[in-house]
Amino acid sequence: ILFSAADVGRPKVEVAAEQLRRHRDDVRIIARNEHLDASNAVEYFRDADLVIDGSDTFTTKFLAADAAELTGTPLVWGSVLRFHGEVA
């Protein structure tokens, strides 16, 4: 679990990066608190070894999948609805 009540009001990307760094201080994490769109997706993905998509819209998920395919970047995504979650 990445988030707690103390994180309310903080950007998810910052909290997630902090938590992941606590577990793996040897991994370089670049957390971007920016909107992903067609003008920047390929640029961001090109420089990444792995992209973790936690977005909540189909438009963003499709854009991330397209950018990953174009750049050959591994993409991990997650989705949750009520008590059901998926990761691929």
HTML snippet that shows the backbone in 3Dmol.js (N, CA, C, O; Angstrom):
<script src="https://3Dmol.org/build/3Dmol-min.js"></script>
<div id="view" style="width:600px;height:400px;position:relative"></div>
<script>
const pdb = `
ATOM      1  N   ILE A   1       0.857  -1.174   0.000  1.00  0.00           N
ATOM      2  CA  ILE A   1       0.000   0.000   0.000  1.00  0.00           C
ATOM      3  C   ILE A   1       0.895   1.226   0.000  1.00  0.00           C
ATOM      4  O   ILE A   1       1.776   1.360   0.849  1.00  0.00           O
ATOM      5  N   LEU A   2       0.669   2.110  -0.944  1.00  0.00           N
ATOM      6  CA  LEU A   2       1.524   3.285  -1.087  1.00  0.00           C
ATOM      7  C   LEU A   2       1.034   4.488  -0.296  1.00  0.00           C
ATOM      8  O   LEU A   2       1.839   5.333   0.094  1.00  0.00           O
ATOM      9  N   PHE A   3      -0.257   4.583  -0.053  1.00  0.00           N
ATOM     10  CA  PHE A   3      -0.806   5.818   0.494  1.00  0.00           C
ATOM     11  C   PHE A   3      -1.418   5.626   1.871  1.00  0.00           C
ATOM     12  O   PHE A   3      -1.897   4.545   2.214  1.00  0.00           O
ATOM     13  N   SER A   4      -1.391   6.705   2.655  1.00  0.00           N
ATOM     14  CA  SER A   4      -2.025   6.694   3.974  1.00  0.00           C
ATOM     15  C   SER A   4      -2.811   7.992   4.142  1.00  0.00           C
ATOM     16  O   SER A   4      -2.769   8.866   3.277  1.00  0.00           O
ATOM     17  N   ALA A   5      -3.515   8.111   5.239  1.00  0.00           N
ATOM     18  CA  ALA A   5      -4.302   9.316   5.505  1.00  0.00           C
ATOM     19  C   ALA A   5      -3.412  10.552   5.563  1.00  0.00           C
ATOM     20  O   ALA A   5      -3.868  11.650   5.245  1.00  0.00           O
ATOM     21  N   ALA A   6      -2.161  10.396   5.959  1.00  0.00           N
ATOM     22  CA  ALA A   6      -1.235  11.534   6.035  1.00  0.00           C
ATOM     23  C   ALA A   6      -0.900  12.100   4.661  1.00  0.00           C
ATOM     24  O   ALA A   6      -0.373  13.208   4.563  1.00  0.00           O
ATOM     25  N   ASP A   7      -1.199  11.352   3.596  1.00  0.00           N
ATOM     26  CA  ASP A   7      -0.877  11.787   2.239  1.00  0.00           C
ATOM     27  C   ASP A   7      -1.999  12.552   1.549  1.00  0.00           C
ATOM     28  O   ASP A   7      -1.830  13.006   0.418  1.00  0.00           O
ATOM     29  N   VAL A   8      -3.129  12.699   2.207  1.00  0.00           N
ATOM     30  CA  VAL A   8      -4.258  13.403   1.599  1.00  0.00           C
ATOM     31  C   VAL A   8      -3.823  14.816   1.233  1.00  0.00           C
ATOM     32  O   VAL A   8      -3.242  15.535   2.046  1.00  0.00           O
ATOM     33  N   GLY A   9      -4.117  15.200  -0.013  1.00  0.00           N
ATOM     34  CA  GLY A   9      -3.773  16.525  -0.494  1.00  0.00           C
ATOM     35  C   GLY A   9      -2.425  16.595  -1.195  1.00  0.00           C
ATOM     36  O   GLY A   9      -2.115  17.598  -1.838  1.00  0.00           O
ATOM     37  N   ARG A  10      -1.624  15.551  -1.080  1.00  0.00           N
ATOM     38  CA  ARG A  10      -0.327  15.514  -1.749  1.00  0.00           C
ATOM     39  C   ARG A  10      -0.471  14.839  -3.113  1.00  0.00           C
ATOM     40  O   ARG A  10      -1.313  13.957  -3.281  1.00  0.00           O
ATOM     41  N   PRO A  11       0.342  15.247  -4.085  1.00  0.00           N
ATOM     42  CA  PRO A  11       0.283  14.576  -5.391  1.00  0.00           C
ATOM     43  C   PRO A  11       0.640  13.098  -5.272  1.00  0.00           C
ATOM     44  O   PRO A  11       1.636  12.744  -4.643  1.00  0.00           O
ATOM     45  N   LYS A  12      -0.171  12.245  -5.873  1.00  0.00           N
ATOM     46  CA  LYS A  12       0.060  10.799  -5.823  1.00  0.00           C
ATOM     47  C   LYS A  12       1.454  10.430  -6.319  1.00  0.00           C
ATOM     48  O   LYS A  12       2.113   9.554  -5.759  1.00  0.00           O
ATOM     49  N   VAL A  13       1.891  11.109  -7.374  1.00  0.00           N
ATOM     50  CA  VAL A  13       3.181  10.764  -7.976  1.00  0.00           C
ATOM     51  C   VAL A  13       4.331  11.000  -6.994  1.00  0.00           C
ATOM     52  O   VAL A  13       5.287  10.224  -6.976  1.00  0.00           O
ATOM     53  N   GLU A  14       4.258  12.042  -6.189  1.00  0.00           N
ATOM     54  CA  GLU A  14       5.317  12.314  -5.215  1.00  0.00           C
ATOM     55  C   GLU A  14       5.323  11.275  -4.096  1.00  0.00           C
ATOM     56  O   GLU A  14       6.383  10.786  -3.705  1.00  0.00           O
ATOM     57  N   VAL A  15       4.151  10.944  -3.587  1.00  0.00           N
ATOM     58  CA  VAL A  15       4.051   9.961  -2.507  1.00  0.00           C
ATOM     59  C   VAL A  15       4.527   8.595  -2.997  1.00  0.00           C
ATOM     60  O   VAL A  15       5.291   7.919  -2.307  1.00  0.00           O
ATOM     61  N   ALA A  16       4.083   8.191  -4.175  1.00  0.00           N
ATOM     62  CA  ALA A  16       4.478   6.893  -4.716  1.00  0.00           C
ATOM     63  C   ALA A  16       5.990   6.821  -4.900  1.00  0.00           C
ATOM     64  O   ALA A  16       6.608   5.812  -4.558  1.00  0.00           O
ATOM     65  N   ALA A  17       6.590   7.878  -5.436  1.00  0.00           N
ATOM     66  CA  ALA A  17       8.044   7.886  -5.635  1.00  0.00           C
ATOM     67  C   ALA A  17       8.777   7.776  -4.301  1.00  0.00           C
ATOM     68  O   ALA A  17       9.751   7.030  -4.196  1.00  0.00           O
ATOM     69  N   GLU A  18       8.332   8.499  -3.292  1.00  0.00           N
ATOM     70  CA  GLU A  18       8.963   8.418  -1.968  1.00  0.00           C
ATOM     71  C   GLU A  18       8.897   7.005  -1.406  1.00  0.00           C
ATOM     72  O   GLU A  18       9.890   6.484  -0.898  1.00  0.00           O
ATOM     73  N   GLN A  19       7.733   6.394  -1.497  1.00  0.00           N
ATOM     74  CA  GLN A  19       7.557   5.047  -0.961  1.00  0.00           C
ATOM     75  C   GLN A  19       8.426   4.036  -1.710  1.00  0.00           C
ATOM     76  O   GLN A  19       9.050   3.173  -1.092  1.00  0.00           O
ATOM     77  N   LEU A  20       8.464   4.142  -3.019  1.00  0.00           N
ATOM     78  CA  LEU A  20       9.266   3.210  -3.802  1.00  0.00           C
ATOM     79  C   LEU A  20      10.752   3.386  -3.525  1.00  0.00           C
ATOM     80  O   LEU A  20      11.494   2.406  -3.477  1.00  0.00           O
ATOM     81  N   ARG A  21      11.189   4.621  -3.342  1.00  0.00           N
ATOM     82  CA  ARG A  21      12.599   4.871  -3.003  1.00  0.00           C
ATOM     83  C   ARG A  21      12.961   4.270  -1.649  1.00  0.00           C
ATOM     84  O   ARG A  21      14.094   3.828  -1.457  1.00  0.00           O
ATOM     85  N   ARG A  22      12.023   4.246  -0.714  1.00  0.00           N
ATOM     86  CA  ARG A  22      12.283   3.637   0.585  1.00  0.00           C
ATOM     87  C   ARG A  22      12.573   2.145   0.449  1.00  0.00           C
ATOM     88  O   ARG A  22      13.361   1.578   1.207  1.00  0.00           O
ATOM     89  N   HIS A  23      11.925   1.524  -0.526  1.00  0.00           N
ATOM     90  CA  HIS A  23      12.104   0.090  -0.718  1.00  0.00           C
ATOM     91  C   HIS A  23      13.316  -0.232  -1.579  1.00  0.00           C
ATOM     92  O   HIS A  23      13.959  -1.264  -1.386  1.00  0.00           O
ATOM     93  N   ARG A  24      13.629   0.638  -2.522  1.00  0.00           N
ATOM     94  CA  ARG A  24      14.733   0.391  -3.459  1.00  0.00           C
ATOM     95  C   ARG A  24      15.514   1.674  -3.673  1.00  0.00           C
ATOM     96  O   ARG A  24      15.235   2.419  -4.613  1.00  0.00           O
ATOM     97  N   ASP A  25      16.485   1.943  -2.817  1.00  0.00           N
ATOM     98  CA  ASP A  25      17.250   3.174  -2.944  1.00  0.00           C
ATOM     99  C   ASP A  25      18.274   3.121  -4.076  1.00  0.00           C
ATOM    100  O   ASP A  25      18.911   4.130  -4.380  1.00  0.00           O
ATOM    101  N   ASP A  26      18.437   1.959  -4.698  1.00  0.00           N
ATOM    102  CA  ASP A  26      19.370   1.829  -5.815  1.00  0.00           C
ATOM    103  C   ASP A  26      18.703   2.056  -7.176  1.00  0.00           C
ATOM    104  O   ASP A  26      19.363   1.958  -8.211  1.00  0.00           O
ATOM    105  N   VAL A  27      17.422   2.355  -7.180  1.00  0.00           N
ATOM    106  CA  VAL A  27      16.687   2.579  -8.420  1.00  0.00           C
ATOM    107  C   VAL A  27      16.442   4.068  -8.592  1.00  0.00           C
ATOM    108  O   VAL A  27      16.029   4.755  -7.657  1.00  0.00           O
ATOM    109  N   ARG A  28      16.697   4.555  -9.786  1.00  0.00           N
ATOM    110  CA  ARG A  28      16.455   5.974 -10.086  1.00  0.00           C
ATOM    111  C   ARG A  28      15.010   6.131 -10.546  1.00  0.00           C
ATOM    112  O   ARG A  28      14.598   5.545 -11.547  1.00  0.00           O
ATOM    113  N   ILE A  29      14.251   6.927  -9.807  1.00  0.00           N
ATOM    114  CA  ILE A  29      12.844   7.153 -10.120  1.00  0.00           C
ATOM    115  C   ILE A  29      12.667   8.605 -10.523  1.00  0.00           C
ATOM    116  O   ILE A  29      13.054   9.518  -9.795  1.00  0.00           O
ATOM    117  N   ILE A  30      12.084   8.804 -11.680  1.00  0.00           N
ATOM    118  CA  ILE A  30      11.755  10.156 -12.135  1.00  0.00           C
ATOM    119  C   ILE A  30      10.240  10.253 -12.115  1.00  0.00           C
ATOM    120  O   ILE A  30       9.562   9.672 -12.962  1.00  0.00           O
ATOM    121  N   ALA A  31       9.715  10.980 -11.157  1.00  0.00           N
ATOM    122  CA  ALA A  31       8.272  11.135 -11.020  1.00  0.00           C
ATOM    123  C   ALA A  31       7.861  12.428 -11.715  1.00  0.00           C
ATOM    124  O   ALA A  31       8.371  13.501 -11.392  1.00  0.00           O
ATOM    125  N   ARG A  32       6.965  12.328 -12.640  1.00  0.00           N
ATOM    126  CA  ARG A  32       6.517  13.503 -13.390  1.00  0.00           C
ATOM    127  C   ARG A  32       5.085  13.843 -13.012  1.00  0.00           C
ATOM    128  O   ARG A  32       4.168  13.050 -13.223  1.00  0.00           O
ATOM    129  N   ASN A  33       4.909  15.010 -12.463  1.00  0.00           N
ATOM    130  CA  ASN A  33       3.569  15.490 -12.123  1.00  0.00           C
ATOM    131  C   ASN A  33       3.115  16.421 -13.237  1.00  0.00           C
ATOM    132  O   ASN A  33       2.941  17.623 -13.037  1.00  0.00           O
ATOM    133  N   GLU A  34       2.928  15.838 -14.407  1.00  0.00           N
ATOM    134  CA  GLU A  34       2.566  16.592 -15.607  1.00  0.00           C
ATOM    135  C   GLU A  34       1.514  15.803 -16.384  1.00  0.00           C
ATOM    136  O   GLU A  34       1.375  14.592 -16.209  1.00  0.00           O
ATOM    137  N   HIS A  35       0.796  16.488 -17.223  1.00  0.00           N
ATOM    138  CA  HIS A  35      -0.179  15.813 -18.080  1.00  0.00           C
ATOM    139  C   HIS A  35       0.556  15.155 -19.236  1.00  0.00           C
ATOM    140  O   HIS A  35       1.380  15.786 -19.898  1.00  0.00           O
ATOM    141  N   LEU A  36       0.257  13.893 -19.472  1.00  0.00           N
ATOM    142  CA  LEU A  36       0.793  13.179 -20.613  1.00  0.00           C
ATOM    143  C   LEU A  36      -0.118  13.474 -21.792  1.00  0.00           C
ATOM    144  O   LEU A  36      -1.334  13.312 -21.701  1.00  0.00           O
ATOM    145  N   ASP A  37       0.475  13.908 -22.902  1.00  0.00           N
ATOM    146  CA  ASP A  37      -0.328  14.140 -24.098  1.00  0.00           C
ATOM    147  C   ASP A  37       0.504  13.781 -25.328  1.00  0.00           C
ATOM    148  O   ASP A  37       1.668  13.396 -25.216  1.00  0.00           O
ATOM    149  N   ALA A  38      -0.101  13.912 -26.476  1.00  0.00           N
ATOM    150  CA  ALA A  38       0.561  13.500 -27.712  1.00  0.00           C
ATOM    151  C   ALA A  38       1.834  14.294 -27.992  1.00  0.00           C
ATOM    152  O   ALA A  38       2.699  13.822 -28.729  1.00  0.00           O
ATOM    153  N   SER A  39       1.963  15.481 -27.422  1.00  0.00           N
ATOM    154  CA  SER A  39       3.151  16.292 -27.685  1.00  0.00           C
ATOM    155  C   SER A  39       4.361  15.893 -26.843  1.00  0.00           C
ATOM    156  O   SER A  39       5.485  16.270 -27.176  1.00  0.00           O
ATOM    157  N   ASN A  40       4.158  15.129 -25.746  1.00  0.00           N
ATOM    158  CA  ASN A  40       5.298  14.805 -24.896  1.00  0.00           C
ATOM    159  C   ASN A  40       5.470  13.306 -24.607  1.00  0.00           C
ATOM    160  O   ASN A  40       6.504  12.906 -24.071  1.00  0.00           O
ATOM    161  N   ALA A  41       4.504  12.492 -24.940  1.00  0.00           N
ATOM    162  CA  ALA A  41       4.534  11.081 -24.555  1.00  0.00           C
ATOM    163  C   ALA A  41       5.753  10.341 -25.092  1.00  0.00           C
ATOM    164  O   ALA A  41       6.450   9.674 -24.327  1.00  0.00           O
ATOM    165  N   VAL A  42       6.018  10.441 -26.362  1.00  0.00           N
ATOM    166  CA  VAL A  42       7.144   9.712 -26.953  1.00  0.00           C
ATOM    167  C   VAL A  42       8.461  10.197 -26.355  1.00  0.00           C
ATOM    168  O   VAL A  42       9.347   9.389 -26.076  1.00  0.00           O
ATOM    169  N   GLU A  43       8.597  11.493 -26.157  1.00  0.00           N
ATOM    170  CA  GLU A  43       9.818  12.053 -25.551  1.00  0.00           C
ATOM    171  C   GLU A  43      10.047  11.472 -24.155  1.00  0.00           C
ATOM    172  O   GLU A  43      11.161  11.051 -23.841  1.00  0.00           O
ATOM    173  N   TYR A  44       9.026  11.444 -23.325  1.00  0.00           N
ATOM    174  CA  TYR A  44       9.165  10.911 -21.969  1.00  0.00           C
ATOM    175  C   TYR A  44       9.470   9.418 -21.975  1.00  0.00           C
ATOM    176  O   TYR A  44      10.324   8.960 -21.216  1.00  0.00           O
ATOM    177  N   PHE A  45       8.792   8.662 -22.811  1.00  0.00           N
ATOM    178  CA  PHE A  45       8.966   7.217 -22.836  1.00  0.00           C
ATOM    179  C   PHE A  45      10.324   6.830 -23.412  1.00  0.00           C
ATOM    180  O   PHE A  45      10.915   5.837 -22.986  1.00  0.00           O
ATOM    181  N   ARG A  46      10.823   7.597 -24.370  1.00  0.00           N
ATOM    182  CA  ARG A  46      12.085   7.276 -25.032  1.00  0.00           C
ATOM    183  C   ARG A  46      13.235   7.173 -24.027  1.00  0.00           C
ATOM    184  O   ARG A  46      14.133   6.349 -24.203  1.00  0.00           O
ATOM    185  N   ASP A  47      13.219   7.987 -22.990  1.00  0.00           N
ATOM    186  CA  ASP A  47      14.308   8.026 -22.026  1.00  0.00           C
ATOM    187  C   ASP A  47      14.099   7.088 -20.838  1.00  0.00           C
ATOM    188  O   ASP A  47      14.941   7.041 -19.940  1.00  0.00           O
ATOM    189  N   ALA A  48      13.011   6.353 -20.816  1.00  0.00           N
ATOM    190  CA  ALA A  48      12.684   5.516 -19.652  1.00  0.00           C
ATOM    191  C   ALA A  48      13.057   4.049 -19.879  1.00  0.00           C
ATOM    192  O   ALA A  48      12.985   3.545 -21.000  1.00  0.00           O
ATOM    193  N   ASP A  49      13.452   3.382 -18.808  1.00  0.00           N
ATOM    194  CA  ASP A  49      13.677   1.939 -18.857  1.00  0.00           C
ATOM    195  C   ASP A  49      12.382   1.180 -18.619  1.00  0.00           C
ATOM    196  O   ASP A  49      12.220   0.054 -19.088  1.00  0.00           O
ATOM    197  N   LEU A  50      11.459   1.801 -17.889  1.00  0.00           N
ATOM    198  CA  LEU A  50      10.173   1.209 -17.551  1.00  0.00           C
ATOM    199  C   LEU A  50       9.205   2.337 -17.230  1.00  0.00           C
ATOM    200  O   LEU A  50       9.575   3.306 -16.567  1.00  0.00           O
ATOM    201  N   VAL A  51       7.972   2.215 -17.695  1.00  0.00           N
ATOM    202  CA  VAL A  51       6.930   3.189 -17.363  1.00  0.00           C
ATOM    203  C   VAL A  51       5.832   2.464 -16.604  1.00  0.00           C
ATOM    204  O   VAL A  51       5.366   1.402 -17.017  1.00  0.00           O
ATOM    205  N   ILE A  52       5.426   3.056 -15.482  1.00  0.00           N
ATOM    206  CA  ILE A  52       4.314   2.520 -14.702  1.00  0.00           C
ATOM    207  C   ILE A  52       3.151   3.481 -14.868  1.00  0.00           C
ATOM    208  O   ILE A  52       3.234   4.640 -14.461  1.00  0.00           O
ATOM    209  N   ASP A  53       2.083   3.008 -15.455  1.00  0.00           N
ATOM    210  CA  ASP A  53       0.907   3.837 -15.740  1.00  0.00           C
ATOM    211  C   ASP A  53      -0.144   3.627 -14.658  1.00  0.00           C
ATOM    212  O   ASP A  53      -0.696   2.536 -14.514  1.00  0.00           O
ATOM    213  N   GLY A  54      -0.410   4.670 -13.910  1.00  0.00           N
ATOM    214  CA  GLY A  54      -1.464   4.634 -12.905  1.00  0.00           C
ATOM    215  C   GLY A  54      -2.580   5.590 -13.252  1.00  0.00           C
ATOM    216  O   GLY A  54      -3.308   6.050 -12.372  1.00  0.00           O
ATOM    217  N   SER A  55      -2.719   5.892 -14.526  1.00  0.00           N
ATOM    218  CA  SER A  55      -3.722   6.867 -14.957  1.00  0.00           C
ATOM    219  C   SER A  55      -5.135   6.329 -14.769  1.00  0.00           C
ATOM    220  O   SER A  55      -5.341   5.137 -14.541  1.00  0.00           O
ATOM    221  N   ASP A  56      -6.106   7.239 -14.872  1.00  0.00           N
ATOM    222  CA  ASP A  56      -7.491   6.827 -14.626  1.00  0.00           C
ATOM    223  C   ASP A  56      -8.425   7.148 -15.784  1.00  0.00           C
ATOM    224  O   ASP A  56      -9.638   7.235 -15.597  1.00  0.00           O
ATOM    225  N   THR A  57      -7.862   7.326 -16.992  1.00  0.00           N
ATOM    226  CA  THR A  57      -8.718   7.520 -18.159  1.00  0.00           C
ATOM    227  C   THR A  57      -8.258   6.588 -19.277  1.00  0.00           C
ATOM    228  O   THR A  57      -7.070   6.289 -19.399  1.00  0.00           O
ATOM    229  N   PHE A  58      -9.201   6.136 -20.085  1.00  0.00           N
ATOM    230  CA  PHE A  58      -8.843   5.284 -21.214  1.00  0.00           C
ATOM    231  C   PHE A  58      -7.987   6.038 -22.221  1.00  0.00           C
ATOM    232  O   PHE A  58      -7.086   5.453 -22.822  1.00  0.00           O
ATOM    233  N   THR A  59      -8.250   7.314 -22.415  1.00  0.00           N
ATOM    234  CA  THR A  59      -7.472   8.111 -23.363  1.00  0.00           C
ATOM    235  C   THR A  59      -5.996   8.090 -22.992  1.00  0.00           C
ATOM    236  O   THR A  59      -5.138   7.890 -23.852  1.00  0.00           O
ATOM    237  N   THR A  60      -5.701   8.297 -21.717  1.00  0.00           N
ATOM    238  CA  THR A  60      -4.303   8.298 -21.269  1.00  0.00           C
ATOM    239  C   THR A  60      -3.708   6.903 -21.355  1.00  0.00           C
ATOM    240  O   THR A  60      -2.551   6.752 -21.750  1.00  0.00           O
ATOM    241  N   LYS A  61      -4.467   5.888 -20.998  1.00  0.00           N
ATOM    242  CA  LYS A  61      -3.960   4.516 -21.090  1.00  0.00           C
ATOM    243  C   LYS A  61      -3.630   4.138 -22.532  1.00  0.00           C
ATOM    244  O   LYS A  61      -2.606   3.503 -22.784  1.00  0.00           O
ATOM    245  N   PHE A  62      -4.483   4.518 -23.475  1.00  0.00           N
ATOM    246  CA  PHE A  62      -4.219   4.226 -24.883  1.00  0.00           C
ATOM    247  C   PHE A  62      -2.998   5.007 -25.368  1.00  0.00           C
ATOM    248  O   PHE A  62      -2.179   4.471 -26.115  1.00  0.00           O
ATOM    249  N   LEU A  63      -2.872   6.264 -24.952  1.00  0.00           N
ATOM    250  CA  LEU A  63      -1.720   7.075 -25.334  1.00  0.00           C
ATOM    251  C   LEU A  63      -0.434   6.457 -24.792  1.00  0.00           C
ATOM    252  O   LEU A  63       0.565   6.370 -25.506  1.00  0.00           O
ATOM    253  N   ALA A  64      -0.458   6.028 -23.532  1.00  0.00           N
ATOM    254  CA  ALA A  64       0.715   5.396 -22.927  1.00  0.00           C
ATOM    255  C   ALA A  64       1.081   4.111 -23.670  1.00  0.00           C
ATOM    256  O   ALA A  64       2.257   3.854 -23.928  1.00  0.00           O
ATOM    257  N   ALA A  65       0.092   3.320 -24.008  1.00  0.00           N
ATOM    258  CA  ALA A  65       0.346   2.083 -24.743  1.00  0.00           C
ATOM    259  C   ALA A  65       0.957   2.373 -26.112  1.00  0.00           C
ATOM    260  O   ALA A  65       1.882   1.681 -26.536  1.00  0.00           O
ATOM    261  N   ASP A  66       0.450   3.380 -26.797  1.00  0.00           N
ATOM    262  CA  ASP A  66       0.997   3.755 -28.106  1.00  0.00           C
ATOM    263  C   ASP A  66       2.439   4.238 -27.980  1.00  0.00           C
ATOM    264  O   ASP A  66       3.295   3.837 -28.769  1.00  0.00           O
ATOM    265  N   ALA A  67       2.714   5.090 -26.999  1.00  0.00           N
ATOM    266  CA  ALA A  67       4.071   5.615 -26.812  1.00  0.00           C
ATOM    267  C   ALA A  67       5.033   4.488 -26.443  1.00  0.00           C
ATOM    268  O   ALA A  67       6.175   4.469 -26.904  1.00  0.00           O
ATOM    269  N   ALA A  68       4.579   3.554 -25.619  1.00  0.00           N
ATOM    270  CA  ALA A  68       5.421   2.414 -25.246  1.00  0.00           C
ATOM    271  C   ALA A  68       5.738   1.566 -26.471  1.00  0.00           C
ATOM    272  O   ALA A  68       6.873   1.122 -26.647  1.00  0.00           O
ATOM    273  N   GLU A  69       4.750   1.345 -27.304  1.00  0.00           N
ATOM    274  CA  GLU A  69       4.952   0.554 -28.517  1.00  0.00           C
ATOM    275  C   GLU A  69       5.931   1.249 -29.463  1.00  0.00           C
ATOM    276  O   GLU A  69       6.827   0.608 -30.011  1.00  0.00           O
ATOM    277  N   LEU A  70       5.760   2.553 -29.653  1.00  0.00           N
ATOM    278  CA  LEU A  70       6.628   3.308 -30.558  1.00  0.00           C
ATOM    279  C   LEU A  70       8.073   3.351 -30.090  1.00  0.00           C
ATOM    280  O   LEU A  70       8.991   3.340 -30.911  1.00  0.00           O
ATOM    281  N   THR A  71       8.286   3.400 -28.788  1.00  0.00           N
ATOM    282  CA  THR A  71       9.643   3.529 -28.244  1.00  0.00           C
ATOM    283  C   THR A  71      10.245   2.213 -27.778  1.00  0.00           C
ATOM    284  O   THR A  71      11.432   2.153 -27.458  1.00  0.00           O
ATOM    285  N   GLY A  72       9.435   1.154 -27.736  1.00  0.00           N
ATOM    286  CA  GLY A  72       9.929  -0.126 -27.247  1.00  0.00           C
ATOM    287  C   GLY A  72      10.144  -0.145 -25.739  1.00  0.00           C
ATOM    288  O   GLY A  72      10.928  -0.944 -25.228  1.00  0.00           O
ATOM    289  N   THR A  73       9.448   0.735 -25.034  1.00  0.00           N
ATOM    290  CA  THR A  73       9.587   0.843 -23.590  1.00  0.00           C
ATOM    291  C   THR A  73       8.607  -0.083 -22.887  1.00  0.00           C
ATOM    292  O   THR A  73       7.414  -0.059 -23.190  1.00  0.00           O
ATOM    293  N   PRO A  74       9.088  -0.905 -21.950  1.00  0.00           N
ATOM    294  CA  PRO A  74       8.155  -1.748 -21.187  1.00  0.00           C
ATOM    295  C   PRO A  74       7.163  -0.882 -20.405  1.00  0.00           C
ATOM    296  O   PRO A  74       7.534   0.126 -19.804  1.00  0.00           O
ATOM    297  N   LEU A  75       5.917  -1.294 -20.427  1.00  0.00           N
ATOM    298  CA  LEU A  75       4.843  -0.547 -19.767  1.00  0.00           C
ATOM    299  C   LEU A  75       4.097  -1.469 -18.813  1.00  0.00           C
ATOM    300  O   LEU A  75       3.675  -2.561 -19.193  1.00  0.00           O
ATOM    301  N   VAL A  76       3.940  -1.028 -17.587  1.00  0.00           N
ATOM    302  CA  VAL A  76       3.146  -1.747 -16.594  1.00  0.00           C
ATOM    303  C   VAL A  76       1.974  -0.845 -16.253  1.00  0.00           C
ATOM    304  O   VAL A  76       2.162   0.334 -15.955  1.00  0.00           O
ATOM    305  N   TRP A  77       0.776  -1.385 -16.296  1.00  0.00           N
ATOM    306  CA  TRP A  77      -0.388  -0.568 -15.951  1.00  0.00           C
ATOM    307  C   TRP A  77      -1.240  -1.284 -14.925  1.00  0.00           C
ATOM    308  O   TRP A  77      -1.228  -2.509 -14.806  1.00  0.00           O
ATOM    309  N   GLY A  78      -1.969  -0.482 -14.198  1.00  0.00           N
ATOM    310  CA  GLY A  78      -2.882  -1.042 -13.205  1.00  0.00           C
ATOM    311  C   GLY A  78      -4.231  -0.361 -13.309  1.00  0.00           C
ATOM    312  O   GLY A  78      -4.345   0.786 -13.742  1.00  0.00           O
ATOM    313  N   SER A  79      -5.241  -1.095 -12.901  1.00  0.00           N
ATOM    314  CA  SER A  79      -6.598  -0.569 -12.944  1.00  0.00           C
ATOM    315  C   SER A  79      -7.398  -1.178 -11.783  1.00  0.00           C
ATOM    316  O   SER A  79      -7.236  -2.351 -11.450  1.00  0.00           O
ATOM    317  N   VAL A  80      -8.250  -0.368 -11.187  1.00  0.00           N
ATOM    318  CA  VAL A  80      -9.046  -0.832 -10.062  1.00  0.00           C
ATOM    319  C   VAL A  80     -10.477  -0.357 -10.245  1.00  0.00           C
ATOM    320  O   VAL A  80     -10.723   0.781 -10.643  1.00  0.00           O
ATOM    321  N   LEU A  81     -11.415  -1.244  -9.949  1.00  0.00           N
ATOM    322  CA  LEU A  81     -12.837  -0.890  -9.923  1.00  0.00           C
ATOM    323  C   LEU A  81     -13.457  -1.597  -8.733  1.00  0.00           C
ATOM    324  O   LEU A  81     -13.536  -2.825  -8.706  1.00  0.00           O
ATOM    325  N   ARG A  82     -13.884  -0.845  -7.776  1.00  0.00           N
ATOM    326  CA  ARG A  82     -14.417  -1.364  -6.522  1.00  0.00           C
ATOM    327  C   ARG A  82     -13.411  -2.296  -5.857  1.00  0.00           C
ATOM    328  O   ARG A  82     -12.362  -1.843  -5.402  1.00  0.00           O
ATOM    329  N   PHE A  83     -13.715  -3.598  -5.794  1.00  0.00           N
ATOM    330  CA  PHE A  83     -12.830  -4.549  -5.134  1.00  0.00           C
ATOM    331  C   PHE A  83     -12.058  -5.414  -6.129  1.00  0.00           C
ATOM    332  O   PHE A  83     -11.499  -6.445  -5.756  1.00  0.00           O
ATOM    333  N   HIS A  84     -12.029  -5.002  -7.369  1.00  0.00           N
ATOM    334  CA  HIS A  84     -11.365  -5.773  -8.414  1.00  0.00           C
ATOM    335  C   HIS A  84     -10.201  -4.949  -8.974  1.00  0.00           C
ATOM    336  O   HIS A  84     -10.376  -3.783  -9.330  1.00  0.00           O
ATOM    337  N   GLY A  85      -9.029  -5.552  -9.049  1.00  0.00           N
ATOM    338  CA  GLY A  85      -7.865  -4.862  -9.612  1.00  0.00           C
ATOM    339  C   GLY A  85      -7.196  -5.718 -10.659  1.00  0.00           C
ATOM    340  O   GLY A  85      -7.267  -6.946 -10.616  1.00  0.00           O
ATOM    341  N   GLU A  86      -6.543  -5.058 -11.603  1.00  0.00           N
ATOM    342  CA  GLU A  86      -5.802  -5.746 -12.651  1.00  0.00           C
ATOM    343  C   GLU A  86      -4.465  -5.063 -12.847  1.00  0.00           C
ATOM    344  O   GLU A  86      -4.349  -3.845 -12.712  1.00  0.00           O
ATOM    345  N   VAL A  87      -3.465  -5.854 -13.164  1.00  0.00           N
ATOM    346  CA  VAL A  87      -2.139  -5.351 -13.506  1.00  0.00           C
ATOM    347  C   VAL A  87      -1.668  -6.121 -14.718  1.00  0.00           C
ATOM    348  O   VAL A  87      -1.825  -7.339 -14.795  1.00  0.00           O
ATOM    349  N   ALA A  88      -1.094  -5.406 -15.660  1.00  0.00           N
ATOM    350  CA  ALA A  88      -0.565  -6.072 -16.856  1.00  0.00           C
ATOM    351  C   ALA A  88       0.713  -5.385 -17.297  1.00  0.00           C
ATOM    352  O   ALA A  88       1.322  -5.791 -18.288  1.00  0.00           O
TER     353      ALA A  88
END
`;
const viewer = $3Dmol.createViewer("view");
viewer.addModel(pdb, "pdb");
viewer.setStyle({}, {cartoon: {color: "spectrum"}});
viewer.zoomTo();
viewer.render();
</script>
